[in-house]
Structure formats: structure tokens, C-alpha cells
Amino acid sequence: MNDDSTSTVSLTGAVAIGIGGMVGGGIFAVLGVAAEQAGGATPLAFAIAGVVAALTAYSYTKLSLGYPSGGGTVHFIDQVFGRDPVTGTVNVVLWAGYIATTGLYAAAFGNYGASLLPGDAESSAAVFKSLAVVGVAVPWWINLSNAGLIARTEGIVVAIKMSILLLVVAAGVPSVDSGRLGADTWSSPASIIAAGMLVFVAYEGFELISNASADMVRPRRNLPLAYGLSVGIVVVLYIAISAVVVGSLAPAEIEAAADFALAEAASASLGQIGFTLVGMSALLATFSAINATLYGAARLSFTIATEGELPPLFRRRPWHQPIGLHITAIIGVAIAVGLSLATISGLSSLIFLMVFAFVNVAAVRADSDVRVNRWTSGLGALLATASFALLFVQSLTDDVVAVIVFGVLVAGALTAEHTLFRRRRSARVAAATTPRRERPVSDYLRNLLVVLSARTLPPVWHVGQ
């Protein structure tokens, strides 16, 4: 653990990292998706997802204290389980989660941008695709030219997002119709839980705090507070926002504006000004989220490569940035324009629920000096695994594309990792069994002269110069 004199991340800074990671583009992108599936129980769906996030945040707290590192999740998994094809697959899938969320935020950026511009459905579709590309291309360029700008502006962006969302909640409360939140408007219990898991991606950003754990001021005090405050604040915020949206709009209105439901809810209480305000906030939030996600994905892929879980190619830095930055941007755009918002949300949530299940199990299996309450982390592992299974089964019926993409991703990552580790083992065996080549006597004589000259002659008389 770093000494406080060299630590740079305060409690306020860590909370900002966590809130900024969660309240990025997620809530703007997935709120309509959750409301369509859970109906009046949408606040309950967000609360259920929040319970899984809170238990996982506990495991992250203990692992961050026990294994402080800028490597975050990758470091935790490798420290506890070791490096093998399975842990390599989990880490690569985590990177794929960053790619999917890049696509999610780009889709939200395109949807909200298109909603602010006039035009029919056909022209809006073209505008959406254009904005989705621009929404990734500009942050990609910023990462190439001035990556430090991201860190310097994140606190300001978080403050603006939170202020606008709180304004929407405060202004929207009077227009809430409690009848739209009644039990008779709820979906089935299984659908409510599945809706919560479908939007779980809106909570995944708290794990970014782990990347700053090695640089925290007073970590034993501040890390638990940072995780607890950031997750707690966001859970309350999401419940309040979803209650305002579902309570202000009829189901038909939510369905018609599913891709920009929050802006539509703001217009119910604040008129066109509210719609525009939330739309502009969504553009800022999703743009910032894409920026930060590209930044994190580039470094995550580089870390996985340095751990030996990606080929050496991924340690290259074309244009002075890890190659993972460019791969994340390209695939992220393809996901944004090629898949529906619900499919991207489901795919992202499946990925992070799987990864977080592994993290909770890692906390259970961590060394005794990490001081984990194994019952708490065990419950987190159980709920994350059950949530993953429920979402997987539900998606088989509702959105098989998300399941297919997820299955191909995991199978491909596992196959690639197995091949990578097998080649490495084969290389080590070959090196160990290859007979030692006899060196000519001239080599030994030359080395002897070099040693003697280094000991007896002035520096300018080195042999061979």
C-alpha cells in the first residue's frame, strides 16, 4: 500500500470515479428497456440489481485492500486463481464487456442525438448511425491526442450529469401518477428480476475504483467508504429516476420512446425545455462514458497482454496508444449500429454478471489476511450466478441474439486462451529438452579477453572496440 505522502486519490475523487463510471451512459440507454419489461415494478428491478451490485462492491473493497494494484479486476482474478486458460478467458471477456458498453453508449448517443433533430423515421435512422460513428470517433481521437483531458474533465462532467438528473427527479415528482406504479401494473416476478439483470450494466462502473486502489489516501478508511457511497447513491438515484419515468408516462408512451425514455419523462414536467435539457445531458454523459471506456479498455487490454493472456501483438502501441484502443473503437461502432439497444444491454449485463460472479468467488477464496466475510462474498457469488442464469434463460426466449453473441465470445476466448497457453507450454518444453549447442573455443577465448581487459585496461581499451 502506498504511503499517504505519495497517494493521489482522495475519498471524493474515488467516489467521483465510481459514480462517473455508473452514471455514464447506462441509465440513459437502458431505462426504457427496463420499463418495457418490468412495467410499474421498474424501480424494484433497479433495486434488485442494486443488491447484487452492493454485495459485489463489498468483495471489490476487500480485494482492493488485499491486492492493491492498477490492474483492478484482472489483477484480483490472477492473484487468487493463477494464470490459466479459464482466468485468461474471464479477463478477455471483461475487455469484451468494455467493448460492448462502448457500443451501448454509442447507441444511446445516436438515439438521443437523433431525437433532438427534426426528421422522419428513415432520416432519423441515418442520423442515428452517423452520430453513433461520430460519438466513438471523436473520443478515439481525443485518446490519441490528449488522453489526460479525460481525467481532468471527469469531475466536471459528473457534477453536470448529477445536477440535471436531480433536477429531473425534483421536477418530475409532482407529475407522477401513483397508479402507474401499483402492483397491478407489475410484470411477473421472473420478468421483474430479469429486467433488473438486463439493466445490471448500469451499475458495472463501480469496479473502476479498484484501478485506483494503489493510489488511495488512507485506503483502509476510504476504500470501503468510496465503494459504499458510490453504489448507495447511485441505487437511490436510479430508483428515483425510474419511479419518475414510469409514473409520468403511460406504457404506450414508454414503448414509443424506449430509446430516449428519460428525455420523454422530463418533457412531461418541464415541457420541451426539459426534453432538450435531458437530451443534451444524455449526449454529454454518453460522450464522456465512451471517452472513459475507450481509455480504460485500451489499458485493460494492454494489462491482459502483459499478464501473458493475450498475444504479444496486443502489447504494441501504434500511434502511441495500445492497439486495444483501436480494436475497441472499431468493434464498438459495429455493435452500436448492428445490434438493438436491448440486445447490447443484455449482452453487456451477461458479461459483467459472469465476471462479477468470478470476483465474488475470488473474494471467498482469497488469502486469510485479506479478511473477507466469506458469507457476504459467497452470497454475492450466489446471487450473481443466479442472476446470470436467469438472464441467460430469459434471453433464450426474448433475445436469442444476445445469447448467441455471448456464447461465441466465450467459446472463442476460451479456445484462443487454450491455444495460447498450450503454445507457451510447448515452447518451454522445447527449450528445456533442446540439447545445448557446443560453443567454439574462440568464443570462450574472446569472453576471457573481454573480462581481463575490463579489469586491467583503461575504459578506452575495451576489447572489440
C-alpha positions as CSV (number, residue, x, y, z in Angstrom):
1,M,0.0,0.0,0.0
2,N,1.3,3.4,-0.9
3,D,2.3,5.8,1.7
4,D,-0.1,8.7,2.1
5,S,2.6,11.2,1.1
6,T,2.7,9.7,-2.4
7,S,-1.0,8.8,-2.7
8,T,-3.1,11.0,-5.1
9,V,-6.7,9.8,-5.0
10,S,-8.9,11.2,-2.2
11,L,-12.2,9.9,-1.0
12,T,-14.1,12.5,-3.0
13,G,-12.1,11.5,-6.1
14,A,-12.7,7.8,-5.7
15,V,-16.5,8.4,-5.2
16,A,-16.5,10.6,-8.3
17,I,-14.8,7.7,-10.2
18,G,-17.4,5.2,-9.1
19,I,-20.4,7.5,-9.7
20,G,-19.0,8.6,-13.0
21,G,-18.5,5.0,-14.1
22,M,-22.0,4.0,-13.2
23,V,-24.0,7.2,-14.1
24,G,-22.4,7.3,-17.6
25,G,-24.5,6.3,-20.5
26,G,-26.0,3.3,-18.8
27,I,-29.1,4.9,-17.2
28,F,-29.9,6.9,-20.4
29,A,-29.5,3.8,-22.5
30,V,-31.3,1.1,-20.5
31,L,-34.1,2.8,-18.6
32,G,-36.6,2.4,-21.4
33,V,-35.6,-1.2,-21.9
34,A,-36.3,-2.0,-18.2
35,A,-39.6,-0.1,-18.1
36,E,-40.9,-2.0,-21.1
37,Q,-40.2,-5.3,-19.4
38,A,-40.9,-4.7,-15.7
39,G,-43.7,-2.1,-16.1
40,G,-44.6,-0.4,-12.8
41,A,-42.1,-2.5,-11.0
42,T,-39.2,-0.9,-12.8
43,P,-37.9,0.8,-9.5
44,L,-38.0,-2.6,-7.9
45,A,-36.0,-4.1,-10.8
46,F,-33.3,-1.4,-10.3
47,A,-33.3,-2.1,-6.5
48,I,-32.8,-5.9,-7.1
49,A,-29.8,-5.2,-9.4
50,G,-28.5,-2.8,-6.8
51,V,-28.4,-5.5,-4.2
52,V,-26.2,-7.7,-6.4
53,A,-24.0,-4.6,-7.1
54,A,-23.7,-3.8,-3.4
55,L,-22.6,-7.3,-2.5
56,T,-20.1,-7.4,-5.3
57,A,-18.8,-4.0,-4.2
58,Y,-18.1,-5.5,-0.8
59,S,-15.9,-8.1,-2.5
60,Y,-14.2,-5.5,-4.5
61,T,-13.5,-3.5,-1.4
62,K,-11.7,-6.4,0.3
63,L,-9.8,-7.4,-2.8
64,S,-8.7,-3.8,-3.4
65,L,-7.3,-3.7,0.2
66,G,-5.7,-7.1,-0.1
67,Y,-4.3,-6.8,-3.6
68,P,-3.9,-3.1,-4.4
69,S,-3.0,-2.6,-8.0
70,G,-3.8,-0.5,-11.0
71,G,-4.7,-3.8,-12.7
72,G,-8.0,-4.0,-10.8
73,T,-10.2,-6.9,-11.7
74,V,-7.6,-8.6,-13.9
75,H,-5.1,-8.5,-11.0
76,F,-7.6,-9.9,-8.5
77,I,-8.5,-12.9,-10.6
78,D,-4.9,-13.7,-11.5
79,Q,-3.8,-13.3,-7.9
80,V,-6.4,-15.7,-6.5
81,F,-6.8,-18.3,-9.3
82,G,-3.5,-18.0,-11.0
83,R,-3.0,-17.7,-14.8
84,D,-4.5,-20.4,-16.9
85,P,-6.9,-20.6,-19.9
86,V,-10.0,-20.1,-17.7
87,T,-8.8,-16.9,-15.9
88,G,-7.4,-15.7,-19.2
89,T,-10.9,-16.2,-20.7
90,V,-12.6,-14.2,-17.9
91,N,-10.2,-11.3,-18.3
92,V,-10.6,-11.3,-22.1
93,V,-14.4,-11.4,-21.7
94,L,-14.1,-8.4,-19.3
95,W,-12.4,-6.5,-22.1
96,A,-15.2,-7.6,-24.4
97,G,-17.6,-6.1,-21.8
98,Y,-15.9,-2.8,-22.2
99,I,-16.3,-3.1,-26.0
100,A,-20.0,-3.9,-25.6
101,T,-20.6,-0.9,-23.3
102,T,-18.8,1.3,-25.8
103,G,-21.4,0.1,-28.3
104,L,-24.2,0.7,-25.8
105,Y,-23.1,4.2,-25.1
106,A,-22.6,5.0,-28.8
107,A,-26.2,3.7,-29.5
108,A,-27.6,5.9,-26.7
109,F,-25.6,8.9,-28.1
110,G,-27.0,8.3,-31.5
111,N,-30.6,7.8,-30.2
112,Y,-30.6,10.9,-28.1
113,G,-28.9,13.0,-30.8
114,A,-31.4,11.9,-33.4
115,S,-34.3,12.6,-31.0
116,L,-33.2,16.3,-30.8
117,L,-33.1,16.7,-34.6
118,P,-36.2,17.0,-36.9
119,G,-36.9,14.3,-39.5
120,D,-38.9,11.2,-40.3
121,A,-38.1,7.7,-39.2
122,E,-35.9,7.0,-42.3
123,S,-33.8,10.1,-41.9
124,S,-33.6,9.6,-38.1
125,A,-32.1,6.1,-38.7
126,A,-29.4,7.5,-40.9
127,V,-28.7,10.3,-38.4
128,F,-28.5,7.7,-35.6
129,K,-25.9,5.7,-37.4
130,S,-23.9,8.8,-38.3
131,L,-24.0,10.1,-34.7
132,A,-23.0,6.7,-33.3
133,V,-19.9,6.7,-35.5
134,V,-19.0,10.3,-34.6
135,G,-19.7,9.5,-30.9
136,V,-16.9,6.9,-30.9
137,A,-14.6,8.5,-33.5
138,V,-14.1,11.8,-31.6
139,P,-13.3,10.2,-28.2
140,W,-10.9,7.8,-30.1
141,W,-9.1,10.9,-31.5
142,I,-9.1,12.5,-28.0
143,N,-7.5,9.4,-26.6
144,L,-4.8,9.6,-29.3
145,S,-4.1,13.3,-28.9
146,N,-4.7,14.1,-25.2
147,A,-5.7,11.2,-23.0
148,G,-5.1,13.3,-19.9
149,L,-8.0,15.5,-20.8
150,I,-10.3,12.7,-19.8
151,A,-9.2,12.6,-16.2
152,R,-9.1,16.4,-15.8
153,T,-12.7,16.9,-17.0
154,E,-14.4,13.8,-15.5
155,G,-15.3,15.6,-12.2
156,I,-17.0,18.4,-14.0
157,V,-18.9,16.1,-16.2
158,V,-20.1,14.0,-13.2
159,A,-21.3,17.2,-11.5
160,I,-23.3,18.3,-14.6
161,K,-24.9,14.9,-15.0
162,M,-25.9,14.6,-11.4
163,S,-27.3,18.1,-11.3
164,I,-29.5,17.6,-14.3
165,L,-30.7,14.2,-13.2
166,L,-31.6,15.5,-9.7
167,L,-33.4,18.4,-11.4
168,V,-35.4,15.9,-13.5
169,V,-36.4,13.9,-10.4
170,A,-37.3,17.0,-8.4
171,A,-39.4,18.5,-11.2
172,G,-41.0,15.2,-12.1
173,V,-42.3,14.1,-8.7
174,P,-45.4,16.3,-8.9
175,S,-46.4,14.7,-12.2
176,V,-46.1,11.1,-11.0
177,D,-49.3,9.1,-11.1
178,S,-49.0,6.6,-8.3
179,G,-51.5,4.3,-10.1
180,R,-48.9,3.6,-12.8
181,L,-46.6,2.2,-10.0
182,G,-49.2,0.0,-8.4
183,A,-48.9,-3.8,-8.1
184,D,-51.5,-4.3,-10.8
185,T,-49.1,-2.8,-13.3
186,W,-46.2,-5.1,-12.4
187,S,-44.9,-7.8,-14.7
188,S,-44.4,-11.4,-13.4
189,P,-41.7,-11.8,-10.6
190,A,-39.4,-13.6,-13.1
191,S,-39.7,-10.7,-15.6
192,I,-39.0,-8.1,-12.9
193,I,-35.9,-9.9,-11.8
194,A,-34.8,-10.4,-15.4
195,A,-35.4,-6.7,-16.1
196,G,-33.1,-5.9,-13.2
197,M,-30.4,-8.2,-14.6
198,L,-30.9,-6.8,-18.1
199,V,-30.0,-3.3,-16.9
200,F,-27.3,-4.5,-14.5
201,V,-24.8,-3.0,-16.9
202,A,-25.9,0.4,-15.5
203,Y,-24.1,-0.5,-12.2
204,E,-20.9,-2.0,-13.5
205,G,-18.8,1.2,-13.4
206,F,-18.0,1.0,-9.6
207,E,-15.3,-1.6,-10.4
208,L,-13.2,1.3,-11.8
209,I,-12.4,2.3,-8.2
210,S,-10.3,-0.8,-8.0
211,N,-7.9,0.6,-10.6
212,A,-7.1,3.5,-8.2
213,S,-6.8,1.4,-5.1
214,A,-3.0,1.5,-5.1
215,D,-3.1,5.3,-5.1
216,M,-5.8,5.9,-2.4
217,V,-5.2,8.2,0.5
218,R,-5.9,6.3,3.8
219,P,-7.1,3.3,1.9
220,R,-8.4,1.2,4.8
221,R,-10.8,4.1,5.7
222,N,-11.5,5.5,2.3
223,L,-11.9,2.4,0.0
224,P,-14.9,1.0,1.9
225,L,-16.5,4.4,2.0
226,A,-15.8,5.0,-1.7
227,Y,-17.5,1.8,-2.8
228,G,-20.3,2.1,-0.3
229,L,-21.2,5.7,-1.0
230,S,-20.9,5.5,-4.8
231,V,-23.1,2.4,-5.1
232,G,-25.5,3.6,-2.4
233,I,-26.0,7.0,-4.0
234,V,-26.5,5.5,-7.5
235,V,-29.0,2.9,-6.3
236,V,-31.2,5.6,-4.7
237,L,-30.8,7.8,-7.8
238,Y,-31.8,5.0,-10.2
239,I,-34.8,4.1,-8.1
240,A,-36.0,7.7,-8.0
241,I,-35.4,8.3,-11.7
242,S,-37.2,5.1,-12.8
243,A,-40.1,5.9,-10.5
244,V,-40.5,9.3,-12.1
245,V,-40.3,7.9,-15.6
246,V,-42.7,5.1,-15.1
247,G,-45.0,7.2,-13.0
248,S,-45.1,10.1,-15.5
249,L,-45.5,8.2,-18.8
250,A,-48.2,5.7,-19.9
251,P,-46.9,2.3,-21.1
252,A,-47.6,3.2,-24.7
253,E,-45.5,6.4,-24.4
254,I,-42.6,4.5,-22.8
255,E,-42.7,1.9,-25.7
256,A,-42.7,4.7,-28.3
257,A,-39.8,6.5,-26.7
258,A,-37.9,3.5,-25.3
259,D,-34.6,4.6,-26.6
260,F,-34.9,8.1,-25.0
261,A,-37.4,7.5,-22.2
262,L,-35.8,9.8,-19.7
263,A,-36.0,12.8,-22.0
264,E,-39.6,12.0,-22.7
265,A,-40.4,11.9,-19.0
266,A,-38.7,15.2,-18.5
267,S,-40.9,16.8,-21.1
268,A,-44.0,15.7,-19.1
269,S,-43.0,18.0,-16.3
270,L,-40.7,20.6,-17.9
271,G,-42.0,20.7,-21.5
272,Q,-39.8,20.9,-24.5
273,I,-37.1,22.6,-22.4
274,G,-36.9,19.5,-20.2
275,F,-36.7,17.2,-23.2
276,T,-33.9,19.3,-24.7
277,L,-32.1,19.6,-21.3
278,V,-32.1,15.9,-20.7
279,G,-31.2,15.2,-24.3
280,M,-28.2,17.4,-24.1
281,S,-27.2,15.9,-20.8
282,A,-27.5,12.4,-22.3
283,L,-25.2,13.4,-25.2
284,L,-22.7,14.8,-22.7
285,A,-23.0,11.7,-20.4
286,T,-22.7,9.1,-23.2
287,F,-19.9,11.0,-24.9
288,S,-18.0,11.2,-21.6
289,A,-18.7,7.5,-21.0
290,I,-17.4,6.5,-24.4
291,N,-14.3,8.6,-23.8
292,A,-13.6,7.0,-20.4
293,T,-14.5,3.5,-21.6
294,L,-12.1,3.7,-24.5
295,Y,-9.4,4.9,-22.2
296,G,-10.0,2.1,-19.7
297,A,-10.3,-0.6,-22.4
298,A,-7.0,0.4,-24.0
299,R,-5.2,0.0,-20.7
300,L,-7.1,-3.2,-19.8
301,S,-6.2,-4.9,-23.0
302,F,-2.6,-3.9,-22.5
303,T,-2.6,-5.2,-18.9
304,I,-4.1,-8.6,-20.0
305,A,-1.4,-8.8,-22.7
306,T,1.4,-8.1,-20.2
307,E,0.0,-10.8,-18.0
308,G,0.5,-13.2,-20.9
309,E,-3.2,-13.7,-21.6
310,L,-3.2,-12.0,-25.0
311,P,-0.7,-12.5,-27.8
312,P,2.3,-10.1,-27.9
313,L,0.6,-8.2,-30.7
314,F,-1.6,-6.5,-28.1
315,R,1.4,-5.0,-26.3
316,R,2.1,-2.9,-29.4
317,R,1.3,0.8,-29.3
318,P,0.5,2.2,-32.8
319,W,0.1,6.0,-32.6
320,H,1.4,5.8,-29.0
321,Q,-1.7,4.1,-27.7
322,P,-2.3,0.4,-27.0
323,I,-3.7,-1.5,-30.0
324,G,-6.7,-2.4,-27.9
325,L,-7.9,1.2,-28.1
326,H,-8.4,0.9,-31.9
327,I,-10.0,-2.6,-31.7
328,T,-12.4,-1.4,-29.0
329,A,-13.4,1.6,-31.1
330,I,-14.0,-0.3,-34.3
331,I,-16.0,-3.2,-32.8
332,G,-17.9,-0.8,-30.5
333,V,-19.2,1.1,-33.6
334,A,-20.1,-2.2,-35.3
335,I,-22.1,-3.2,-32.2
336,A,-23.9,0.1,-31.9
337,V,-25.1,0.1,-35.5
338,G,-25.6,-3.6,-35.9
339,L,-27.5,-4.7,-32.7
340,S,-30.6,-3.4,-30.9
341,L,-30.3,-1.5,-27.7
342,A,-31.9,-4.3,-25.8
343,T,-29.5,-6.9,-27.3
344,I,-26.5,-4.8,-26.4
345,S,-27.8,-4.2,-22.9
346,G,-28.4,-7.9,-22.4
347,L,-25.0,-8.9,-23.8
348,S,-23.2,-6.4,-21.6
349,S,-25.1,-7.5,-18.5
350,L,-24.4,-11.2,-19.1
351,I,-20.7,-10.4,-19.4
352,F,-20.5,-8.3,-16.2
353,L,-22.6,-10.7,-14.2
354,M,-20.3,-13.6,-15.2
355,V,-17.2,-11.5,-14.4
356,F,-18.6,-10.3,-11.1
357,A,-19.5,-13.9,-10.1
358,F,-15.8,-14.8,-10.5
359,V,-14.8,-11.7,-8.5
360,N,-17.1,-12.7,-5.6
361,V,-15.7,-16.3,-5.7
362,A,-12.2,-14.8,-5.7
363,A,-13.0,-12.9,-2.5
364,V,-14.2,-16.2,-0.9
365,R,-11.0,-17.9,-1.9
366,A,-8.7,-15.0,-1.1
367,D,-5.9,-15.4,1.5
368,S,-6.9,-15.2,5.1
369,D,-5.0,-11.9,5.7
370,V,-7.5,-10.2,3.2
371,R,-10.1,-10.6,6.0
372,V,-13.2,-11.3,3.9
373,N,-16.5,-12.2,5.4
374,R,-16.9,-15.2,3.2
375,W,-20.7,-15.4,3.8
376,T,-21.2,-12.0,2.4
377,S,-19.0,-12.6,-0.7
378,G,-20.5,-16.1,-1.0
379,L,-24.0,-14.6,-1.1
380,G,-22.7,-12.1,-3.8
381,A,-21.4,-15.0,-5.8
382,L,-24.6,-17.0,-5.5
383,L,-26.8,-14.0,-6.5
384,A,-24.6,-13.0,-9.4
385,T,-24.5,-16.6,-10.7
386,A,-28.3,-17.0,-10.2
387,S,-28.9,-13.6,-11.9
388,F,-26.7,-14.6,-14.8
389,A,-28.5,-17.9,-15.2
390,L,-31.9,-16.2,-15.1
391,L,-31.0,-13.6,-17.6
392,F,-29.4,-16.2,-19.8
393,V,-32.6,-18.4,-19.8
394,Q,-34.9,-15.4,-20.3
395,S,-32.7,-14.2,-23.2
396,L,-33.1,-17.5,-24.9
397,T,-36.8,-16.7,-25.3
398,D,-36.7,-12.9,-25.6
399,D,-33.4,-12.1,-27.2
400,V,-31.5,-15.1,-28.6
401,V,-29.1,-12.9,-30.5
402,A,-27.5,-11.7,-27.2
403,V,-27.1,-15.3,-26.1
404,I,-25.5,-16.3,-29.4
405,V,-23.1,-13.4,-29.4
406,F,-22.2,-14.1,-25.8
407,G,-21.7,-17.8,-26.4
408,V,-19.5,-17.2,-29.5
409,L,-17.5,-14.7,-27.5
410,V,-16.8,-17.0,-24.5
411,A,-16.1,-20.1,-26.7
412,G,-13.8,-18.1,-28.9
413,A,-11.9,-16.6,-25.9
414,L,-11.6,-20.0,-24.2
415,T,-10.3,-21.6,-27.4
416,A,-7.8,-18.8,-28.0
417,E,-6.5,-18.9,-24.4
418,H,-6.2,-22.6,-24.5
419,T,-4.2,-22.4,-27.7
420,L,-2.0,-19.5,-26.3
421,F,-1.2,-21.4,-23.1
422,R,-0.5,-24.7,-25.0
423,R,1.9,-23.0,-27.3
424,R,3.7,-21.4,-24.4
425,R,4.0,-24.7,-22.6
426,S,5.3,-26.4,-25.8
427,A,7.9,-23.6,-26.2
428,R,9.1,-24.1,-22.6
429,V,9.3,-27.9,-23.0
430,A,11.2,-27.5,-26.3
431,A,13.6,-25.1,-24.6
432,A,14.2,-27.4,-21.7
433,T,14.8,-30.5,-23.9
434,T,16.8,-29.0,-26.7
435,P,20.5,-30.2,-26.4
436,R,22.9,-27.4,-25.5
437,R,24.9,-26.3,-28.6
438,E,28.6,-26.6,-28.2
439,R,30.3,-23.2,-28.5
440,P,33.6,-22.9,-30.4
441,V,36.8,-22.4,-28.4
442,S,37.2,-19.0,-30.0
443,D,34.0,-17.8,-28.1
444,Y,35.5,-18.8,-24.8
445,L,38.8,-17.1,-25.6
446,R,37.1,-13.9,-26.7
447,N,35.0,-13.8,-23.5
448,L,38.1,-14.3,-21.4
449,L,39.9,-11.4,-23.1
450,V,36.9,-9.2,-22.5
451,V,36.9,-10.0,-18.8
452,L,40.6,-9.4,-18.5
453,S,40.5,-6.2,-20.5
454,A,37.7,-4.8,-18.3
455,R,39.8,-5.5,-15.2
456,T,43.3,-4.4,-16.3
457,L,42.9,-1.8,-19.1
458,P,41.6,1.8,-19.1
459,P,38.0,2.2,-20.4
460,V,39.1,3.3,-23.8
461,W,40.9,0.0,-24.4
462,H,38.0,-2.4,-24.3
463,V,38.5,-5.5,-26.5
464,G,36.3,-5.4,-29.6
465,Q,36.2,-1.6,-29.9
